[in-house]
Amino acid sequence: MDCPFCGCEMHTGEVRGEMMISVEKDTGIFWCRSDRTKLQKIFDADKRLLTDNKNILGYRIPAHYCSKCKKVILDAEVEDLV
Ligand SMILES: [Zn+2]
């Protein structure tokens, strides 16, 4: 998939809610490329790790990431959006 912002090819992978097994033992939302197994941290605009909410464990959704624009695109449906 090409990035709609810059036109570059995006990385295909998943957005996951996981606990990273590392020295830091971070819990949050991570990115994993489809051709790799390594989880990579996702930060918000203020450089905070997206989220420390433990209820998101096990969450996985296919997504595309543009490393140039720092954008993630995924399919979503929001229930009862008013
Ligand atoms: Zn882009």
PDB file of the backbone (N, CA, C, O) and the ligand in Angstrom, with CONECT records:
HET     ZN  A 101       1
ATOM      1  N   MET A   1       0.846  -1.186   0.000  1.00  0.00           N
ATOM      2  CA  MET A   1       0.000   0.000   0.000  1.00  0.00           C
ATOM      3  C   MET A   1       0.886   1.242   0.000  1.00  0.00           C
ATOM      4  O   MET A   1       1.858   1.315   0.751  1.00  0.00           O
ATOM      5  N   ASP A   2       0.548   2.219  -0.846  1.00  0.00           N
ATOM      6  CA  ASP A   2       1.292   3.473  -0.881  1.00  0.00           C
ATOM      7  C   ASP A   2       0.695   4.460   0.129  1.00  0.00           C
ATOM      8  O   ASP A   2      -0.521   4.537   0.306  1.00  0.00           O
ATOM      9  N   CYS A   3       1.567   5.195   0.772  1.00  0.00           N
ATOM     10  CA  CYS A   3       1.140   6.191   1.760  1.00  0.00           C
ATOM     11  C   CYS A   3       0.338   7.297   1.062  1.00  0.00           C
ATOM     12  O   CYS A   3       0.810   7.862   0.075  1.00  0.00           O
ATOM     13  N   PRO A   4      -0.859   7.613   1.555  1.00  0.00           N
ATOM     14  CA  PRO A   4      -1.663   8.666   0.924  1.00  0.00           C
ATOM     15  C   PRO A   4      -1.104  10.063   1.160  1.00  0.00           C
ATOM     16  O   PRO A   4      -1.561  11.019   0.533  1.00  0.00           O
ATOM     17  N   PHE A   5      -0.133  10.201   2.044  1.00  0.00           N
ATOM     18  CA  PHE A   5       0.444  11.513   2.348  1.00  0.00           C
ATOM     19  C   PHE A   5       1.670  11.807   1.476  1.00  0.00           C
ATOM     20  O   PHE A   5       1.794  12.904   0.931  1.00  0.00           O
ATOM     21  N   CYS A   6       2.585  10.820   1.342  1.00  0.00           N
ATOM     22  CA  CYS A   6       3.827  11.067   0.612  1.00  0.00           C
ATOM     23  C   CYS A   6       3.987  10.178  -0.620  1.00  0.00           C
ATOM     24  O   CYS A   6       4.855  10.437  -1.453  1.00  0.00           O
ATOM     25  N   GLY A   7       3.164   9.132  -0.749  1.00  0.00           N
ATOM     26  CA  GLY A   7       3.233   8.253  -1.905  1.00  0.00           C
ATOM     27  C   GLY A   7       4.232   7.120  -1.789  1.00  0.00           C
ATOM     28  O   GLY A   7       4.287   6.266  -2.674  1.00  0.00           O
ATOM     29  N   CYS A   8       5.036   7.082  -0.714  1.00  0.00           N
ATOM     30  CA  CYS A   8       6.014   6.003  -0.528  1.00  0.00           C
ATOM     31  C   CYS A   8       5.310   4.710  -0.142  1.00  0.00           C
ATOM     32  O   CYS A   8       4.202   4.724   0.394  1.00  0.00           O
ATOM     33  N   GLU A   9       5.981   3.580  -0.427  1.00  0.00           N
ATOM     34  CA  GLU A   9       5.417   2.296  -0.046  1.00  0.00           C
ATOM     35  C   GLU A   9       5.439   2.156   1.470  1.00  0.00           C
ATOM     36  O   GLU A   9       6.430   2.492   2.119  1.00  0.00           O
ATOM     37  N   MET A  10       4.334   1.656   2.034  1.00  0.00           N
ATOM     38  CA  MET A  10       4.222   1.521   3.483  1.00  0.00           C
ATOM     39  C   MET A  10       4.643   0.122   3.916  1.00  0.00           C
ATOM     40  O   MET A  10       4.562  -0.823   3.131  1.00  0.00           O
ATOM     41  N   HIS A  11       5.092  -0.014   5.160  1.00  0.00           N
ATOM     42  CA  HIS A  11       5.401  -1.315   5.736  1.00  0.00           C
ATOM     43  C   HIS A  11       4.093  -1.989   6.147  1.00  0.00           C
ATOM     44  O   HIS A  11       3.225  -1.351   6.744  1.00  0.00           O
ATOM     45  N   THR A  12       3.950  -3.280   5.828  1.00  0.00           N
ATOM     46  CA  THR A  12       2.774  -4.041   6.234  1.00  0.00           C
ATOM     47  C   THR A  12       3.083  -4.780   7.521  1.00  0.00           C
ATOM     48  O   THR A  12       4.164  -5.349   7.674  1.00  0.00           O
ATOM     49  N   GLY A  13       2.130  -4.770   8.449  1.00  0.00           N
ATOM     50  CA  GLY A  13       2.356  -5.453   9.716  1.00  0.00           C
ATOM     51  C   GLY A  13       1.115  -5.426  10.575  1.00  0.00           C
ATOM     52  O   GLY A  13      -0.009  -5.471  10.073  1.00  0.00           O
ATOM     53  N   GLU A  14       1.328  -5.352  11.866  1.00  0.00           N
ATOM     54  CA  GLU A  14       0.217  -5.358  12.813  1.00  0.00           C
ATOM     55  C   GLU A  14       0.458  -4.330  13.903  1.00  0.00           C
ATOM     56  O   GLU A  14       1.599  -4.043  14.265  1.00  0.00           O
ATOM     57  N   VAL A  15      -0.632  -3.779  14.421  1.00  0.00           N
ATOM     58  CA  VAL A  15      -0.603  -3.042  15.674  1.00  0.00           C
ATOM     59  C   VAL A  15      -1.064  -4.018  16.745  1.00  0.00           C
ATOM     60  O   VAL A  15      -2.111  -4.653  16.614  1.00  0.00           O
ATOM     61  N   ARG A  16      -0.277  -4.132  17.797  1.00  0.00           N
ATOM     62  CA  ARG A  16      -0.571  -5.128  18.831  1.00  0.00           C
ATOM     63  C   ARG A  16      -0.580  -4.510  20.217  1.00  0.00           C
ATOM     64  O   ARG A  16       0.193  -3.600  20.516  1.00  0.00           O
ATOM     65  N   GLY A  17      -1.454  -5.011  21.041  1.00  0.00           N
ATOM     66  CA  GLY A  17      -1.390  -4.722  22.466  1.00  0.00           C
ATOM     67  C   GLY A  17      -0.672  -5.880  23.129  1.00  0.00           C
ATOM     68  O   GLY A  17      -1.150  -7.014  23.093  1.00  0.00           O
ATOM     69  N   GLU A  18       0.461  -5.605  23.728  1.00  0.00           N
ATOM     70  CA  GLU A  18       1.309  -6.684  24.250  1.00  0.00           C
ATOM     71  C   GLU A  18       2.063  -6.215  25.482  1.00  0.00           C
ATOM     72  O   GLU A  18       2.111  -5.027  25.801  1.00  0.00           O
ATOM     73  N   MET A  19       2.639  -7.175  26.150  1.00  0.00           N
ATOM     74  CA  MET A  19       3.656  -6.869  27.143  1.00  0.00           C
ATOM     75  C   MET A  19       4.978  -7.272  26.529  1.00  0.00           C
ATOM     76  O   MET A  19       5.198  -8.446  26.230  1.00  0.00           O
ATOM     77  N   MET A  20       5.863  -6.302  26.338  1.00  0.00           N
ATOM     78  CA  MET A  20       7.152  -6.588  25.725  1.00  0.00           C
ATOM     79  C   MET A  20       8.033  -7.332  26.720  1.00  0.00           C
ATOM     80  O   MET A  20       8.254  -6.870  27.840  1.00  0.00           O
ATOM     81  N   ILE A  21       8.529  -8.480  26.298  1.00  0.00           N
ATOM     82  CA  ILE A  21       9.401  -9.249  27.178  1.00  0.00           C
ATOM     83  C   ILE A  21      10.820  -8.703  27.026  1.00  0.00           C
ATOM     84  O   ILE A  21      11.560  -9.087  26.120  1.00  0.00           O
ATOM     85  N   SER A  22      11.167  -7.820  27.914  1.00  0.00           N
ATOM     86  CA  SER A  22      12.489  -7.201  27.865  1.00  0.00           C
ATOM     87  C   SER A  22      12.848  -6.766  29.269  1.00  0.00           C
ATOM     88  O   SER A  22      12.115  -7.026  30.224  1.00  0.00           O
ATOM     89  N   VAL A  23      13.981  -6.102  29.382  1.00  0.00           N
ATOM     90  CA  VAL A  23      14.400  -5.604  30.696  1.00  0.00           C
ATOM     91  C   VAL A  23      13.360  -4.637  31.250  1.00  0.00           C
ATOM     92  O   VAL A  23      13.066  -4.633  32.445  1.00  0.00           O
ATOM     93  N   GLU A  24      12.796  -3.800  30.335  1.00  0.00           N
ATOM     94  CA  GLU A  24      11.840  -2.788  30.801  1.00  0.00           C
ATOM     95  C   GLU A  24      10.458  -3.371  31.080  1.00  0.00           C
ATOM     96  O   GLU A  24       9.698  -2.807  31.868  1.00  0.00           O
ATOM     97  N   LYS A  25      10.123  -4.503  30.438  1.00  0.00           N
ATOM     98  CA  LYS A  25       8.799  -5.129  30.574  1.00  0.00           C
ATOM     99  C   LYS A  25       7.681  -4.115  30.322  1.00  0.00           C
ATOM    100  O   LYS A  25       6.758  -3.984  31.127  1.00  0.00           O
ATOM    101  N   ASP A  26       7.772  -3.402  29.201  1.00  0.00           N
ATOM    102  CA  ASP A  26       6.748  -2.425  28.854  1.00  0.00           C
ATOM    103  C   ASP A  26       5.457  -3.111  28.463  1.00  0.00           C
ATOM    104  O   ASP A  26       5.471  -4.164  27.825  1.00  0.00           O
ATOM    105  N   THR A  27       4.338  -2.512  28.847  1.00  0.00           N
ATOM    106  CA  THR A  27       3.032  -2.938  28.383  1.00  0.00           C
ATOM    107  C   THR A  27       2.448  -1.792  27.576  1.00  0.00           C
ATOM    108  O   THR A  27       2.470  -0.644  28.022  1.00  0.00           O
ATOM    109  N   GLY A  28       1.928  -2.088  26.399  1.00  0.00           N
ATOM    110  CA  GLY A  28       1.369  -1.016  25.603  1.00  0.00           C
ATOM    111  C   GLY A  28       1.049  -1.461  24.201  1.00  0.00           C
ATOM    112  O   GLY A  28       0.856  -2.649  23.943  1.00  0.00           O
ATOM    113  N   ILE A  29       0.991  -0.491  23.282  1.00  0.00           N
ATOM    114  CA  ILE A  29       0.694  -0.771  21.887  1.00  0.00           C
ATOM    115  C   ILE A  29       2.004  -0.774  21.107  1.00  0.00           C
ATOM    116  O   ILE A  29       2.798   0.161  21.206  1.00  0.00           O
ATOM    117  N   PHE A  30       2.220  -1.827  20.335  1.00  0.00           N
ATOM    118  CA  PHE A  30       3.463  -2.005  19.608  1.00  0.00           C
ATOM    119  C   PHE A  30       3.169  -2.244  18.133  1.00  0.00           C
ATOM    120  O   PHE A  30       2.053  -2.589  17.745  1.00  0.00           O
ATOM    121  N   TRP A  31       4.209  -2.047  17.322  1.00  0.00           N
ATOM    122  CA  TRP A  31       4.158  -2.324  15.895  1.00  0.00           C
ATOM    123  C   TRP A  31       5.004  -3.552  15.616  1.00  0.00           C
ATOM    124  O   TRP A  31       6.093  -3.691  16.173  1.00  0.00           O
ATOM    125  N   CYS A  32       4.515  -4.455  14.755  1.00  0.00           N
ATOM    126  CA  CYS A  32       5.312  -5.605  14.343  1.00  0.00           C
ATOM    127  C   CYS A  32       5.175  -5.750  12.839  1.00  0.00           C
ATOM    128  O   CYS A  32       4.070  -5.940  12.332  1.00  0.00           O
ATOM    129  N   ARG A  33       6.311  -5.660  12.105  1.00  0.00           N
ATOM    130  CA  ARG A  33       6.272  -5.855  10.658  1.00  0.00           C
ATOM    131  C   ARG A  33       5.930  -7.293  10.343  1.00  0.00           C
ATOM    132  O   ARG A  33       6.298  -8.203  11.087  1.00  0.00           O
ATOM    133  N   SER A  34       5.214  -7.508   9.221  1.00  0.00           N
ATOM    134  CA  SER A  34       4.771  -8.852   8.873  1.00  0.00           C
ATOM    135  C   SER A  34       5.940  -9.776   8.535  1.00  0.00           C
ATOM    136  O   SER A  34       5.791 -10.996   8.600  1.00  0.00           O
ATOM    137  N   ASP A  35       7.114  -9.217   8.171  1.00  0.00           N
ATOM    138  CA  ASP A  35       8.273 -10.044   7.841  1.00  0.00           C
ATOM    139  C   ASP A  35       9.237 -10.185   9.019  1.00  0.00           C
ATOM    140  O   ASP A  35      10.349 -10.684   8.847  1.00  0.00           O
ATOM    141  N   ARG A  36       8.833  -9.761  10.188  1.00  0.00           N
ATOM    142  CA  ARG A  36       9.686  -9.850  11.373  1.00  0.00           C
ATOM    143  C   ARG A  36       8.857 -10.265  12.572  1.00  0.00           C
ATOM    144  O   ARG A  36       7.627 -10.241  12.532  1.00  0.00           O
ATOM    145  N   THR A  37       9.541 -10.647  13.639  1.00  0.00           N
ATOM    146  CA  THR A  37       8.842 -10.992  14.870  1.00  0.00           C
ATOM    147  C   THR A  37       9.085  -9.964  15.961  1.00  0.00           C
ATOM    148  O   THR A  37       8.421  -9.986  16.997  1.00  0.00           O
ATOM    149  N   LYS A  38      10.043  -9.056  15.732  1.00  0.00           N
ATOM    150  CA  LYS A  38      10.382  -8.085  16.775  1.00  0.00           C
ATOM    151  C   LYS A  38       9.281  -7.039  16.951  1.00  0.00           C
ATOM    152  O   LYS A  38       8.823  -6.435  15.981  1.00  0.00           O
ATOM    153  N   LEU A  39       8.869  -6.838  18.189  1.00  0.00           N
ATOM    154  CA  LEU A  39       7.911  -5.783  18.487  1.00  0.00           C
ATOM    155  C   LEU A  39       8.650  -4.459  18.614  1.00  0.00           C
ATOM    156  O   LEU A  39       9.721  -4.387  19.217  1.00  0.00           O
ATOM    157  N   GLN A  40       8.061  -3.406  18.036  1.00  0.00           N
ATOM    158  CA  GLN A  40       8.664  -2.082  18.114  1.00  0.00           C
ATOM    159  C   GLN A  40       7.686  -1.137  18.791  1.00  0.00           C
ATOM    160  O   GLN A  40       6.490  -1.157  18.500  1.00  0.00           O
ATOM    161  N   LYS A  41       8.189  -0.321  19.680  1.00  0.00           N
ATOM    162  CA  LYS A  41       7.340   0.583  20.452  1.00  0.00           C
ATOM    163  C   LYS A  41       6.691   1.640  19.558  1.00  0.00           C
ATOM    164  O   LYS A  41       7.290   2.083  18.579  1.00  0.00           O
ATOM    165  N   ILE A  42       5.476   2.036  19.897  1.00  0.00           N
ATOM    166  CA  ILE A  42       4.795   3.141  19.214  1.00  0.00           C
ATOM    167  C   ILE A  42       4.607   4.263  20.226  1.00  0.00           C
ATOM    168  O   ILE A  42       4.099   4.051  21.327  1.00  0.00           O
ATOM    169  N   PHE A  43       5.028   5.459  19.829  1.00  0.00           N
ATOM    170  CA  PHE A  43       4.931   6.610  20.711  1.00  0.00           C
ATOM    171  C   PHE A  43       3.910   7.606  20.179  1.00  0.00           C
ATOM    172  O   PHE A  43       3.664   7.667  18.975  1.00  0.00           O
ATOM    173  N   ASP A  44       3.318   8.384  21.078  1.00  0.00           N
ATOM    174  CA  ASP A  44       2.443   9.461  20.632  1.00  0.00           C
ATOM    175  C   ASP A  44       3.293  10.695  20.311  1.00  0.00           C
ATOM    176  O   ASP A  44       4.520  10.645  20.388  1.00  0.00           O
ATOM    177  N   ALA A  45       2.632  11.805  19.951  1.00  0.00           N
ATOM    178  CA  ALA A  45       3.360  12.999  19.526  1.00  0.00           C
ATOM    179  C   ALA A  45       4.235  13.570  20.631  1.00  0.00           C
ATOM    180  O   ALA A  45       5.199  14.285  20.356  1.00  0.00           O
ATOM    181  N   ASP A  46       3.905  13.259  21.876  1.00  0.00           N
ATOM    182  CA  ASP A  46       4.708  13.732  23.005  1.00  0.00           C
ATOM    183  C   ASP A  46       5.743  12.703  23.436  1.00  0.00           C
ATOM    184  O   ASP A  46       6.324  12.804  24.516  1.00  0.00           O
ATOM    185  N   LYS A  47       5.966  11.707  22.575  1.00  0.00           N
ATOM    186  CA  LYS A  47       6.981  10.669  22.798  1.00  0.00           C
ATOM    187  C   LYS A  47       6.664   9.765  23.983  1.00  0.00           C
ATOM    188  O   LYS A  47       7.569   9.182  24.580  1.00  0.00           O
ATOM    189  N   ARG A  48       5.380   9.647  24.326  1.00  0.00           N
ATOM    190  CA  ARG A  48       4.975   8.718  25.377  1.00  0.00           C
ATOM    191  C   ARG A  48       4.583   7.400  24.732  1.00  0.00           C
ATOM    192  O   ARG A  48       3.941   7.378  23.682  1.00  0.00           O
ATOM    193  N   LEU A  49       4.965   6.323  25.357  1.00  0.00           N
ATOM    194  CA  LEU A  49       4.596   5.003  24.854  1.00  0.00           C
ATOM    195  C   LEU A  49       3.081   4.874  24.891  1.00  0.00           C
ATOM    196  O   LEU A  49       2.450   5.083  25.928  1.00  0.00           O
ATOM    197  N   LEU A  50       2.503   4.524  23.734  1.00  0.00           N
ATOM    198  CA  LEU A  50       1.042   4.365  23.666  1.00  0.00           C
ATOM    199  C   LEU A  50       0.657   3.084  24.370  1.00  0.00           C
ATOM    200  O   LEU A  50       1.443   2.153  24.190  1.00  0.00           O
ATOM    201  N   THR A  51      -0.184   2.896  24.982  1.00  0.00           N
ATOM    202  CA  THR A  51      -0.737   3.137  26.276  1.00  0.00           C
ATOM    203  C   THR A  51      -0.158   2.187  27.295  1.00  0.00           C
ATOM    204  O   THR A  51       0.407   1.158  26.925  1.00  0.00           O
ATOM    205  N   ASP A  52      -0.281   2.497  28.534  1.00  0.00           N
ATOM    206  CA  ASP A  52       0.138   1.556  29.563  1.00  0.00           C
ATOM    207  C   ASP A  52      -1.080   0.808  30.128  1.00  0.00           C
ATOM    208  O   ASP A  52      -1.009   0.184  31.186  1.00  0.00           O
ATOM    209  N   ASN A  53      -2.184   0.887  29.403  1.00  0.00           N
ATOM    210  CA  ASN A  53      -3.418   0.214  29.829  1.00  0.00           C
ATOM    211  C   ASN A  53      -3.296  -1.296  29.643  1.00  0.00           C
ATOM    212  O   ASN A  53      -3.170  -1.767  28.513  1.00  0.00           O
ATOM    213  N   LYS A  54      -3.333  -2.044  30.711  1.00  0.00           N
ATOM    214  CA  LYS A  54      -3.137  -3.492  30.639  1.00  0.00           C
ATOM    215  C   LYS A  54      -4.316  -4.223  29.982  1.00  0.00           C
ATOM    216  O   LYS A  54      -4.196  -5.399  29.640  1.00  0.00           O
ATOM    217  N   ASN A  55      -5.447  -3.539  29.805  1.00  0.00           N
ATOM    218  CA  ASN A  55      -6.613  -4.187  29.211  1.00  0.00           C
ATOM    219  C   ASN A  55      -6.465  -4.411  27.708  1.00  0.00           C
ATOM    220  O   ASN A  55      -7.304  -5.087  27.111  1.00  0.00           O
ATOM    221  N   ILE A  56      -5.437  -3.871  27.088  1.00  0.00           N
ATOM    222  CA  ILE A  56      -5.280  -4.024  25.646  1.00  0.00           C
ATOM    223  C   ILE A  56      -4.444  -5.250  25.286  1.00  0.00           C
ATOM    224  O   ILE A  56      -4.174  -5.477  24.107  1.00  0.00           O
ATOM    225  N   LEU A  57      -4.032  -6.038  26.267  1.00  0.00           N
ATOM    226  CA  LEU A  57      -3.218  -7.215  25.981  1.00  0.00           C
ATOM    227  C   LEU A  57      -3.950  -8.155  25.037  1.00  0.00           C
ATOM    228  O   LEU A  57      -5.137  -8.423  25.221  1.00  0.00           O
ATOM    229  N   GLY A  58      -3.257  -8.654  24.037  1.00  0.00           N
ATOM    230  CA  GLY A  58      -3.847  -9.583  23.085  1.00  0.00           C
ATOM    231  C   GLY A  58      -4.494  -8.910  21.896  1.00  0.00           C
ATOM    232  O   GLY A  58      -4.965  -9.596  20.989  1.00  0.00           O
ATOM    233  N   TYR A  59      -4.534  -7.593  21.871  1.00  0.00           N
ATOM    234  CA  TYR A  59      -5.138  -6.855  20.769  1.00  0.00           C
ATOM    235  C   TYR A  59      -4.206  -6.878  19.561  1.00  0.00           C
ATOM    236  O   TYR A  59      -3.026  -6.549  19.679  1.00  0.00           O
ATOM    237  N   ARG A  60      -4.739  -7.272  18.387  1.00  0.00           N
ATOM    238  CA  ARG A  60      -3.948  -7.281  17.161  1.00  0.00           C
ATOM    239  C   ARG A  60      -4.825  -6.856  16.000  1.00  0.00           C
ATOM    240  O   ARG A  60      -5.960  -7.317  15.876  1.00  0.00           O
ATOM    241  N   ILE A  61      -4.308  -5.981  15.147  1.00  0.00           N
ATOM    242  CA  ILE A  61      -5.057  -5.582  13.963  1.00  0.00           C
ATOM    243  C   ILE A  61      -4.063  -5.307  12.829  1.00  0.00           C
ATOM    244  O   ILE A  61      -3.060  -4.626  13.040  1.00  0.00           O
ATOM    245  N   PRO A  62      -4.338  -5.835  11.619  1.00  0.00           N
ATOM    246  CA  PRO A  62      -3.454  -5.555  10.489  1.00  0.00           C
ATOM    247  C   PRO A  62      -3.388  -4.058  10.226  1.00  0.00           C
ATOM    248  O   PRO A  62      -4.396  -3.358  10.329  1.00  0.00           O
ATOM    249  N   ALA A  63      -2.192  -3.566   9.885  1.00  0.00           N
ATOM    250  CA  ALA A  63      -2.012  -2.134   9.689  1.00  0.00           C
ATOM    251  C   ALA A  63      -0.835  -1.872   8.758  1.00  0.00           C
ATOM    252  O   ALA A  63      -0.010  -2.750   8.506  1.00  0.00           O
ATOM    253  N   HIS A  64      -0.779  -0.648   8.256  1.00  0.00           N
ATOM    254  CA  HIS A  64       0.319  -0.213   7.395  1.00  0.00           C
ATOM    255  C   HIS A  64       0.986   0.991   8.060  1.00  0.00           C
ATOM    256  O   HIS A  64       0.319   1.845   8.643  1.00  0.00           O
ATOM    257  N   TYR A  65       2.324   1.041   7.959  1.00  0.00           N
ATOM    258  CA  TYR A  65       3.089   2.106   8.607  1.00  0.00           C
ATOM    259  C   TYR A  65       4.004   2.788   7.599  1.00  0.00           C
ATOM    260  O   TYR A  65       4.717   2.117   6.852  1.00  0.00           O
ATOM    261  N   CYS A  66       3.988   4.122   7.572  1.00  0.00           N
ATOM    262  CA  CYS A  66       4.919   4.903   6.761  1.00  0.00           C
ATOM    263  C   CYS A  66       5.991   5.463   7.687  1.00  0.00           C
ATOM    264  O   CYS A  66       5.709   6.297   8.547  1.00  0.00           O
ATOM    265  N   SER A  67       7.235   4.992   7.500  1.00  0.00           N
ATOM    266  CA  SER A  67       8.324   5.442   8.374  1.00  0.00           C
ATOM    267  C   SER A  67       8.740   6.878   8.065  1.00  0.00           C
ATOM    268  O   SER A  67       9.370   7.527   8.900  1.00  0.00           O
ATOM    269  N   LYS A  68       8.400   7.381   6.888  1.00  0.00           N
ATOM    270  CA  LYS A  68       8.738   8.765   6.540  1.00  0.00           C
ATOM    271  C   LYS A  68       7.772   9.750   7.203  1.00  0.00           C
ATOM    272  O   LYS A  68       8.194  10.749   7.784  1.00  0.00           O
ATOM    273  N   CYS A  69       6.456   9.455   7.108  1.00  0.00           N
ATOM    274  CA  CYS A  69       5.439  10.359   7.653  1.00  0.00           C
ATOM    275  C   CYS A  69       5.078  10.036   9.100  1.00  0.00           C
ATOM    276  O   CYS A  69       4.395  10.817   9.763  1.00  0.00           O
ATOM    277  N   LYS A  70       5.543   8.869   9.592  1.00  0.00           N
ATOM    278  CA  LYS A  70       5.204   8.416  10.952  1.00  0.00           C
ATOM    279  C   LYS A  70       3.703   8.214  11.107  1.00  0.00           C
ATOM    280  O   LYS A  70       3.127   8.543  12.144  1.00  0.00           O
ATOM    281  N   LYS A  71       3.063   7.658  10.049  1.00  0.00           N
ATOM    282  CA  LYS A  71       1.624   7.422  10.074  1.00  0.00           C
ATOM    283  C   LYS A  71       1.332   5.924  10.058  1.00  0.00           C
ATOM    284  O   LYS A  71       2.023   5.153   9.391  1.00  0.00           O
ATOM    285  N   VAL A  72       0.305   5.524  10.796  1.00  0.00           N
ATOM    286  CA  VAL A  72      -0.211   4.160  10.767  1.00  0.00           C
ATOM    287  C   VAL A  72      -1.623   4.220  10.213  1.00  0.00           C
ATOM    288  O   VAL A  72      -2.422   5.054  10.639  1.00  0.00           O
ATOM    289  N   ILE A  73      -1.938   3.344   9.267  1.00  0.00           N
ATOM    290  CA  ILE A  73      -3.280   3.270   8.701  1.00  0.00           C
ATOM    291  C   ILE A  73      -3.835   1.881   8.972  1.00  0.00           C
ATOM    292  O   ILE A  73      -3.180   0.877   8.693  1.00  0.00           O
ATOM    293  N   LEU A  74      -5.036   1.828   9.515  1.00  0.00           N
ATOM    294  CA  LEU A  74      -5.694   0.547   9.774  1.00  0.00           C
ATOM    295  C   LEU A  74      -7.183   0.692   9.534  1.00  0.00           C
ATOM    296  O   LEU A  74      -7.730   1.794   9.569  1.00  0.00           O
ATOM    297  N   ASP A  75      -7.841  -0.454   9.286  1.00  0.00           N
ATOM    298  CA  ASP A  75      -9.285  -0.459   9.102  1.00  0.00           C
ATOM    299  C   ASP A  75      -9.946  -0.451  10.471  1.00  0.00           C
ATOM    300  O   ASP A  75      -9.534  -1.186  11.368  1.00  0.00           O
ATOM    301  N   ALA A  76     -10.965   0.375  10.631  1.00  0.00           N
ATOM    302  CA  ALA A  76     -11.654   0.448  11.915  1.00  0.00           C
ATOM    303  C   ALA A  76     -13.110   0.822  11.698  1.00  0.00           C
ATOM    304  O   ALA A  76     -13.459   1.497  10.729  1.00  0.00           O
ATOM    305  N   GLU A  77     -13.939   0.380  12.604  1.00  0.00           N
ATOM    306  CA  GLU A  77     -15.343   0.779  12.608  1.00  0.00           C
ATOM    307  C   GLU A  77     -15.672   1.213  14.028  1.00  0.00           C
ATOM    308  O   GLU A  77     -15.498   0.443  14.973  1.00  0.00           O
ATOM    309  N   VAL A  78     -16.139   2.428  14.179  1.00  0.00           N
ATOM    310  CA  VAL A  78     -16.456   2.948  15.495  1.00  0.00           C
ATOM    311  C   VAL A  78     -17.954   2.834  15.696  1.00  0.00           C
ATOM    312  O   VAL A  78     -18.743   3.367  14.916  1.00  0.00           O
ATOM    313  N   GLU A  79     -18.333   2.136  16.745  1.00  0.00           N
ATOM    314  CA  GLU A  79     -19.744   1.898  17.012  1.00  0.00           C
ATOM    315  C   GLU A  79     -20.382   3.140  17.632  1.00  0.00           C
ATOM    316  O   GLU A  79     -19.790   3.791  18.493  1.00  0.00           O
ATOM    317  N   ASP A  80     -21.589   3.456  17.185  1.00  0.00           N
ATOM    318  CA  ASP A  80     -22.379   4.529  17.758  1.00  0.00           C
ATOM    319  C   ASP A  80     -21.667   5.875  17.747  1.00  0.00           C
ATOM    320  O   ASP A  80     -21.761   6.638  18.708  1.00  0.00           O
ATOM    321  N   LEU A  81     -20.955   6.165  16.659  1.00  0.00           N
ATOM    322  CA  LEU A  81     -20.286   7.460  16.554  1.00  0.00           C
ATOM    323  C   LEU A  81     -21.330   8.524  16.217  1.00  0.00           C
ATOM    324  O   LEU A  81     -22.041   8.399  15.220  1.00  0.00           O
ATOM    325  N   VAL A  82     -21.424   9.544  17.023  1.00  0.00           N
ATOM    326  CA  VAL A  82     -22.413  10.598  16.828  1.00  0.00           C
ATOM    327  C   VAL A  82     -21.698  11.905  16.553  1.00  0.00           C
ATOM    328  O   VAL A  82     -22.346  12.934  16.357  1.00  0.00           O
TER     329      VAL A  82
HETATM  330 ZN    ZN A 101       4.201   8.748   4.024  1.00  0.00          ZN2+
END
